[in-house]
Amino acid sequence: MAAIVVLLLSATHHQQPAPAESGTAFYLRFRQVALTAKSMDEITAFWCTPLLEDFQKEPEPIRARALEMIKRTENSLTDVRVLTETATPAGATLTLDAVGPDRKPMTGRVDLVKEHGAWKLFEAEQWTPKA
């Protein structure tokens, strides 16, 4: 009888839900995927529905070059860090820090939204040279 109680308590203990992914963790996971993606499907899995719909409306020649352009852009930035994650009504805004292609400091921003409980990129990151 005691073994059954221990087994039930053990099973209940292991069924706790995993902590929800933060916007920061989502964005850093996107960066890792974007650096090595083999297809646009790997990238678009991180996009919100309107962004994906806009991409699908692009002419085929532009869509065909998109993976290469995204990888080139993401690979041109090194030491990317999320400085702050600020909650917004739709999701979160992340402020970013990186080293740009010319080895100069950059500051960036990216907006995230929640779709069906999951983080999605609302748009591409916006990067500017640090003043």
Number of C-alpha atoms within 10 A of each C-alpha: 6 7 8 9 10 11 12 11 11 11 11 10 9 8 8 8 6 6 6 9 10 13 25 21 13 16 21 15 12 20 17 11 15 23 16 13 17 13 12 16 11 15 21 18 13 22 23 19 15 11 16 17 11 9 16 11 9 11 9 11 8 11 15 12 11 16 20 14 13 17 18 13 14 17 15 15 19 15 9 17 17 19 14 14 19 12 14 11 7 12 20 22 19 21 20 20 23 22 18 22 13 9 11 11 17 20 20 19 19 19 23 28 22 16 14 7 9 16 22 24 26 22 15 13 14 12 17 13 13 13 6
